[in-house]
Amino acid sequence: MRASSHTWEIPAKMALLMFPMLPVQASVESPGLLPTPPMGFNNWSRFQCELNETLFTETAQSMLTRGLRDVGYNRLNLDDCWMRYDRAADGSLQWNTTKFPHGIPWLASYATEHGFHLGIYEDAGNETCGGYPGSYGHEKQDAETFASWGIDYLKLDGCNVWAEEGRSLREEYRLRYGEWHDVLSAMPQPLIFSESAPAYFADNASDWAVVMDWIPEYGELARHSTDVLVYVGEGSAWDSIMNNYDYNTLLVRYQKPGYYNDPDFLIPDHPGLTQTEKKSHFALWASFSAPLIISAYIPDLSDEDIAFLSNKALIAVNQDPLAQQAALVSRDGTFDVLSRSLVNGDRLLTVLNRGAVTAKTTISLARLGLSQSNCQYQARDLVTGKVSTAHGAIEIQLDSHATSVHRIALPKRCSTTTPTGMVFHTPSGLCMTASSGNTVTFEACKASDSQVWSVAAKGGSKLELSPLSDNSVCLTAQKGAVSLAKCGGSGNTWQHFITGHLSNTRGGCLTGESGKGAVQACVVDNAAQIFGLPSGVKLADGAPRWFS
Ligand code: GAL
């Protein structure tokens, strides 16, 4: 590991486990196996174990005739329960011949002939969540089986994984997913690797962060939260979407071309959702550049559903080669405002009304990182297609649970943008706040300018953070305290690491769960030091990592 300017308190036995290999940095130019997030169909949320060959061939036909294939939905993914309860005499997996009478290789050829790719589900444990044979101890054999069947995408779940003696559970997951990573990447044609490991740590902030740390290096996408409500599930489908949406907002810094955070399936025929909620779901996932995997009975979707799922302007955002994830600019309990950049320099403004009634909000362009004066911007509403001129601010009115997405074109003269938005302690969701007397506190987010930070690049990965409420002051560290002081001074520069640490270049990490913030020694396993920043912030290389 590259030495940094401060001491990381890493237990010696863990130090050896750090950086076992140099991470391959994905980029727009070199995004690896999956340059843009996957789009397609999976049976799970809608049908659970009731999958079969006919469902997949009917779905493919419908995706073709209804135009979904043409707008980019080109993956057909089998989920759990496709196999037999026993392995063959040679140890290989076998498909259920009642469900798949022509066999999985036949289905893979069928998919290819019709312009699709076939994906499959397995599990890193002894059994899948549905009780079918897991892959533990059979990794290479199973990978070769899948490839020989014509499959190019694997979702690897994490049910029934127990730690071997002497290892923590999170270390066990790292070893097993690492083994799969090694097996898959050594193949002549590696399979796309969707990792479910983080979902098994979603209720422990520091374990979750540790697991997330290696995830982008091992695979192309990862499920990180609980399942979106299945078709027959009890409870609120909207709440389950909001739950996964919230988890995704914590993960902005991990996403990059070639690796995507996966907040789970789109469920456009879920009986518990209103039309507005379904459209919101799609608009949010598109803004995130999240996988767009539909779990619904596509032949029976209404034309209105097909129309919003086929919105080319939103799909272009989703498939934008920069793969930035829209990040929170502000949040006040009613409106969530998110923003990101697109590869041509445009800015995206996504607004969600989480409240129970129609409401209006005004968003200053400075909050989107567009702070040059005397600039006029063209803002296109990607749902209605309407173009308006924005000068200074944009006013948005939204029905309850609705989402709007605007794509803002920047005139040449006004093309400078600065990553701007919430800086928040991700485990608690509390917002870093510029408080009176130049103090810095962590408080409930209320969408004030004192909670929106402009993050200026200061060479390399050095950053300066200034609140919109007073752009003459910057976040400063001094003798264990964090405060606001005149920008440009010493003690004002910080670096953000993939682990979420915000480290002062003079030493020490921002620390704070609630109340007054502090600067303390950077500790790799300290949940009070995990922060989310706006999208587009350059991460420091050589992030401290720990694999246990
Ligand atoms: C869950 C997973 C679901 C589905 C299911 C199959 O763990 O999150 O997406 O794959 O297992 O049993």
Residues whose N, C-alpha, C, O or C-beta is under 5 A from the ligand:
A	BS01	GAL	W44 D79 D80 C129 G130 D157 D227
